[in-house]
């Protein structure tokens, strides 16, 4: 855990995500409910930044806006060098192909094996490696998560935690430049959580990728470059971890 001394993260250069003056609201009956208010945040290449705060603080909404899963209403978000405001649907799809999404729900197809799930993720990102290369990549990433023996299992044969690790492998299989994760370790024990965070950190530092992660899991706060605290749709403060 951090020692209370604010100091900048190291080995992070350039900007992966720049959020400036972002506000957002949802329709609620005949009025609008604000969920984000004038949010400013920058994520550098090579950084792992955690968003934390009480339920309803706007963390997941901000994550979905960065991932182009929700339309930007006000302010500016630049992702991997591209401004999202007014971006066409085609360009949004192109941006999403460079992002690895980890959701709270694993969203696996019941009919697909673990290997088929990872293969489909590569195909949807317009990457079509040969079967041998795909198998090597799948085994490598699953081994890092302690899941290699489940390569040919289907979701019905996996526990909740195992399904979540498959979803994490799916998000990372294409070596994304940006990882957006919503409570990725919520259903995992300490050993599995450590494996997941180690893999994400390895991908970030080795490939100069970046990660923005929503979590309440205090076990992993210490591995973040920064922990950003949100309250009532605003940035309330931040602290620095130990990269």
Long-range contacts (C-beta under 8 A, 24 or more apart in sequence): 1-218, 1-221, 1-222, 1-241, 2-221, 2-222, 2-227, 2-239, 2-240, 2-241, 2-242, 4-239, 5-240, 6-239, 6-240, 7-240, 8-240, 9-44, 9-47, 9-225, 9-226, 9-240, 9-243, 10-243, 11-46, 11-205, 11-243, 12-44, 12-45, 12-46, 12-47, 12-225, 13-44, 13-45, 13-46, 14-44, 14-45, 14-208, 15-42, 15-43, 15-44, 15-45, 15-78, 16-43, 16-44, 16-45, 16-47, 16-79, 16-80, 16-177, 16-178, 16-209, 16-210, 17-41, 17-42, 17-43, 17-66, 17-77, 17-78, 17-79, 17-80, 17-178, 17-210, 17-212, 18-42, 18-43, 18-76, 18-77, 18-78, 19-62, 19-66, 19-75, 19-76, 19-77, 20-75, 20-76, 20-77, 21-74, 21-75, 21-76, 22-62, 22-65, 22-72, 22-74, 22-75, 22-76, 22-77, 23-73, 23-74, 23-75, 24-58, 24-61, 24-65, 24-70, 24-72, 24-73, 24-74, 24-233, 25-73, 34-233, 35-61, 35-233, 36-61, 36-62, 36-65, 36-233, 36-234, 37-232, 37-233, 37-234, 38-75, 38-234, 39-75, 39-233, 39-234, 39-235, 40-235, 41-228, 41-235, 43-210, 43-212, 44-210, 45-208, 45-209, 45-210, 46-204, 46-205, 46-208, 46-209, 46-210, 47-204, 47-210, 47-211, 47-225, 47-226, 48-200, 48-201, 48-204, 48-210, 48-211, 48-213, 48-223, 48-224, 48-225, 48-243, 49-210, 49-211, 49-212, 49-213, 49-224, 49-225, 49-226, 49-227, 49-228, 50-213, 50-214, 50-215, 50-220, 50-221, 50-224, 50-226, 50-227, 50-228, 50-241, 51-212, 51-213, 51-214, 51-215, 51-228, 51-230, 52-214, 52-215, 52-216, 52-221, 52-227, 52-228, 52-229, 52-230, 53-229, 53-230, 53-231, 53-236, 54-231, 57-230, 57-231, 57-232, 57-233, 58-230, 58-232, 58-233, 58-234, 59-214, 59-230, 60-182, 60-214, 62-230, 63-180, 63-182, 63-212, 63-214, 66-178, 66-180, 66-212, 67-96, 67-99, 67-101, 67-180, 68-92, 68-95, 68-96, 69-101, 79-178, 80-177, 80-178, 97-124, 97-125, 97-126, 97-174, 98-176, 98-177, 98-178, 99-176, 99-177, 99-178, 99-179, 99-180, 100-171, 100-172, 100-174, 100-176, 100-178, 100-179, 100-180, 101-171, 101-180, 101-181, 102-167, 102-168, 102-171, 102-179, 102-180, 102-181, 102-182, 102-184, 103-167, 103-182, 104-182, 104-183, 104-186, 106-155, 106-163, 106-164, 106-166, 106-167, 107-167, 108-155, 108-163, 108-166, 108-167, 109-155, 110-154, 110-155, 110-156, 111-154, 112-154, 112-155, 113-151, 113-152, 113-153, 113-154, 114-138, 114-142, 114-147, 114-150, 114-151, 114-152, 114-153, 114-154, 114-158, 114-166, 114-169, 115-151, 115-152, 117-166, 117-170, 118-169, 118-170, 118-173, 121-170, 121-171, 121-173, 121-174, 122-173, 122-174, 125-174, 127-174, 137-173, 138-169, 138-173, 141-169, 141-172, 141-173, 141-199, 142-169, 144-195, 144-198, 144-199, 144-202, 145-169, 145-192, 145-195, 145-196, 145-199, 146-191, 146-192, 146-195, 160-187, 161-187, 161-188, 161-189, 161-192, 164-188, 165-192, 165-195, 165-196, 168-196, 168-199, 172-199, 172-200, 172-203, 175-203, 175-207, 175-209, 176-209, 177-207, 177-208, 177-209, 177-210, 178-209, 178-210, 178-211, 178-212, 179-203, 179-204, 179-209, 179-210, 179-211, 179-212, 179-213, 180-211, 180-212, 180-213, 181-211, 181-212, 181-213, 181-214, 181-215, 182-213, 182-214, 183-214, 183-215, 183-216, 183-217, 184-213, 184-215, 185-215, 185-217, 185-219, 185-220, 186-215, 186-216, 186-217, 190-219, 193-217, 193-219, 193-220, 197-223
